Amino acid sequence: MVLTLIFVSCKDKQENCVPSTVVVEYPTDSVINALNWPKDLVVKGFSGPELTPSPACMAVAPSGEVFVGVDMMGSLGKEIGKGFIKRLVDCNHDGIMDSYTEFAQLDNPRGILPVGNQVFVLHTTFSEDTKKADNMDLVVFDDVDKDGVADGPAKVLIKNISNSKYLQDRGTDHATNGIQMGIDGWIYIAVGDFGFHNATAIDGTKLTQLGGGILRIRPDGTGMEVYTHGLRNIYDVAIDPFMNIFTRGNTNDGGGWNVRFIHQIQSAEYGYPVLFKHFTEETLPALIDVGGGSGTGALFMNDNRWPDKYNNVPMMADWGRNQLYIHRVTEDGPSFTQSEEQFIQLPQITDVDVDASGTMYLSAWDGAGYSGNPDKGYVVRVIPKGFMYEPFVDIEDASINELVDLLKAKNAKSRLSAQYELLQRSESGSAAKVLQLAQENGQPLEVRAAAIFTYSQIAGEAGIEDLVALTEDAAVQRFALRSLADTKAMAAKAPMEPFLTGLKSNAPEVQAAAIIGLGRLGNPSAAKELLQFEVPGSFVAPKINTEGPHATPNAAIILPHLAVKALVALNAVDDCIAALGTDQEAMALWAMRYIHSPKVVTALIDASNKSNDEVFKKKVINTMARIYHKEAPYDTSWWWSTRPDTHGPYYKTVEWEQSPVIRSFLVGEFKKMGRSDKQFFAELNSKYRLGIDAFGEVKVEKPKEDMPVVDFEKIKNKKGQIAEASIEDVMLALGKIKGDPSKGAELFNGQGCVACHSISKDQVMKGPFMGQIGSIMNREQIAESILKPNASISQGFSTVQISTKGGDNYVGFVTSESANDLTIRNIVGTATDLKKSDIAERKELETSMMPAGLANSLSYEEMASLVAFLAQQK
């Protein structure tokens, strides 16, 4: 496809527009006819794999330029020099791409954010010497001359924001991913559960994080901080005009873990992997567990040119389910409940974004595999029927008054663009004009919120008095409170009184903002007020060997949870101790679970010794057991794998200075209480993994093993229709033959599949878990995995080879793993438990342990039945 390049001046974007008439033929008519697209939308191909193969991420500038992150390494590839960002332009906005440029070359683009003359990119860095992955960086490119090519080398805002060892060993599948900017002016970063070690921002700030969550930073590289923690493998964030953030997890690797849709509240803990099952009361639960899948790109749609039913909703892409979903959220205290709906079907959708005109774009991986494919992947353009294009203003030429007016736009992209331009200028009078807009009661709430966040960034500390005044307006109180504590500089000078007033609000979202703000102000005198929150009846630990409700909305837990986080941030040791024996005791004990302080240990022992209340004494014992260990420092030399130990409350434990004191106290209480409380101490020992032999243990029950003996060579060598056909012929046959799932279940057992694969969570986890494979793969992908097992080895399904220091060798699937031990099962299902300290070498093999040809003896109908059975497993 030959396209005419477009050359534009900074002042007149349309002056040299040369429209193209070449219509992109992706997706093909056969794909379009098979997809379930809403009838009131117009979906057209915008670019095909000849320009944008393997699109891992995609973002759209307010003025309509589409930036596509091409990733020819995919999630598991490791070769340098296979990624770039393409900039696609539809200069006359007729839905046909007119020109393109290669904006920048970089590997593994995972997040793109174009705003103003800048493009922020999150990507993997490689060593030119070793040709291996170094780490991941957040960088920013300038394009001042607007020629569609980055002006020069990128400026690094955050260096080393992932795990270099596992980027090299495994790839980017659980690394750091999407980036979005909120109307509060922060860039929010979706961190996968590789976590990061010594991530270093341009201002010198360094952070280390074990596990996944959300990180944020200012666009100039300052203020880097953790926003939320305890997520598995999110790929992106959706941010609404009021700074509610939503995520959809990514779980494409078996093990029984499911996708969770979560409302992210600043400072909250969501528990993966060590708290969400057995310490659920300590976390904020997800809004729903939607089953298997692979969450990818996300967008909060806020654009009044779209039909109401598609507007003001989080839109979440799911690569595994080939769907863009809508989650309709309904206010529930300081959070939400939700209802999930299928919206736009697209094969292995990776991202979604919208420009300031309301034009939406979606990118599709479309079978590009786990290591990229030069012949797969495309971008489509989506608009509502009857849509009329509205040109976006030339931001750089706009006056201050025009930019302030643009903050009134009825779409989020225009408001954000206007804000960003205002912040780049230092013109006098802009702050006063924005403040006036923030004070206008008649403006829509999203406009006033945008104005408040813009004003706080322009005015800085000089705007504190005005923001305090805005906290007296109930409609915008939460935004003013958030702005007052949103940076360390502001929080250091903001008064505490507006936040204490906010605690007494009847609006739970205001209370939440006040609580979070008090934790950020750093004034310990706030602790007494925070302790006033009541611990709800739902704060109940799951019974031993049971899983708590980690995906059931629980509005009652949110405010006390946030208050505890604030207490810990304030290091409110003295106030928590003083609260023992009062009505605030429950909150104090909850907070003490996270404060490893000698003063806390001494106070709890004293309080227990002075009390005759057996219930209270057991609460103290429980709290002491909780702080017996600490989490070991994270250095990224290890990772907990796709199937981690979820026992909790820590993953890799270390003792601390007070551990011997706590142990002595616990043993003394055990002796005092006698046999009548033997079960209590056994459960305590097992739950917290104290390792106190005298207490005994409660064994964790494992599923009964039922391992059939299978002659794989005999099965492999059988001949039939499948053996005599090409894979293309098999796929054509599967398109015509539905198959009988019940017969497929018999074949699953008869062909030996059950020897390596579990279907139910009640069964032993052997090889790749098949209980949700239908949510992860479509029929063709399932069939390809059976016929060509080496073609696309799914994440978490890799064959592992282990050599021990004693000279033993094992090949199989790692089915469970903790900080110190792991279990590996071979192809016939035999399990071997190993100590990690005994392992000399461990590596993932590039070939599947499943032999090719296992289905050769089947007929077309039998193959279709087997695929039909597996496709039902969701």
Order of alpha helices (4+ residues) and beta strands (2+ residues): alpha-beta-beta-beta-beta-beta-beta-beta-beta-beta-alpha-beta-beta-beta-beta-beta-beta-beta-beta-beta-beta-beta-beta-beta-beta-beta-beta-beta-alpha-alpha-alpha-alpha-alpha-alpha-alpha-alpha-alpha-alpha-alpha-alpha-alpha-alpha-alpha-beta-beta-alpha-alpha-alpha-alpha-alpha-alpha-alpha-alpha-beta-beta-beta-beta-beta-alpha
